[in-house]
Amino acid sequence: MRYNPPIFIQKGFLVGMFRLILTVAVLVGSLWGAVTPKKVPVLCYHRFSSGDLDSMSIKTHVFGEQMEWLKTNGYTVIPLDTAMQYMEGKIKSIPAKSVVITVDDGHKSVYSDMAPIVKKYKIPVTLFIYPSAISNAKYAMTWEQLTELETTKLFHVESHTYWHPNFKHEKKKLSSEEYAKFVDKQLGGAKKKLEEHMGHEVKYLAWVFGIYDDALLIDAKKTGYAMAFTIDRKHASSGDNAMALGRYMVISKHTIKDFERMVDGTEDRMPAAKKEVVK
């Protein structure tokens, strides 16, 4: 004769199994979230020109074609700060095909050549600026021009150190004490100067020449930067050190197919040994 357990035992077993399955599902979901970093492609430009080009420049009309390509192919250019808040979990979602645009140095061609295209497409741009050049070097913008650009609500100024140094060279030349003061000037001094002129918090940093080491990453965080960016050719990822997030430098030799590989993740997925070196 087959034994049939009381109905309350059967129900208890089912409830227990349901709870077990639910617990496992939650744990798997948590683990999946932990191992699946949030990624956003961040582009890096320097100078724009309708004439002769140097190694860091891009034809102005080519930049316009790239922006048109993004629009045609359903990409949304979002502010750097929005992307970083998403990576930190402060914003739940961003458009599926999001991309960030940054420009290093503060060259005057940003004002004369790039800005009209930015205004045409109404896209947000982050300018990583080293303040020693502003209203000083012939090739650079003025503080008035930077303020004018920020007034459009399309441009936002962040830090590119104080005077664009090569940290490796300076570390070799200076004593430990001198180098510590030098680093403080480049990181803290730049942040303070930019905040004084622009009237807002400066919380992002772009490493000059993409040069950084473990000590500099710690110094940047201590100085008050929330995140910092390299020119390592990969998406900015929540799985990476927040003080060494990837960007793609875009220069004149890049075709629209190269550009597509940057923003669609193809280059990000390449083994490091096969990636292009652009520095």
SULCOR-V834678 format. One line per field, one symbol per residue. ss: DSSP state (2 for helix, 1 for strand, 0 for the rest). phi: phi as a letter, one per 20 degrees, with the letter a starting at -180 (. if undefined). burial: # if it has 24 or more other C-alpha atoms within 12 Angstrom, else .. A space follows every 10 residues. Layout:
ss = ???
phi = ???
burial = ???
This chain:
ss = 0000002222 2222222222 2222222222 2222200011 1111101110 0000001112 2222222222 2200011002 2222222200 0000000111 1111101022 2222222222 2000111110 0000000001 0022222222 2000111110 0000002222 2220022222 2222222222 2222222200 0001110222 0002222222 2220001110 0000011000 0000100110 0000022222 2220000000 022200000
phi = .fedfggfff ffffffffff ffffffffff ffffedfecb fdecdcccbe dfddfddbfg ffgffffffg ffemededfg fffffffene cfbcggdebd dccennffff fedfggfgff eldfcddedd ffeflcffed fdffffffff ffmddbecec mecmeeffff ffeefgffff ffffffefff gffffffemb fdcccdfflm eabgffffff fffofebccd cfeaffcfed ffebefbdfd cfffefffgf ffeenffgef fgfeffdcb
burial = .......... .......... .......... .......### #########. .....##### .###.##..# ....###### ########.. ...#..#### ########## #####.###. #.######## ####.....# ###.###.## ...####### #####.#... .......... .######### #####.##.. .######### ##...##.## #.######## ########.# ########## ##.#....## #####.##.. .........
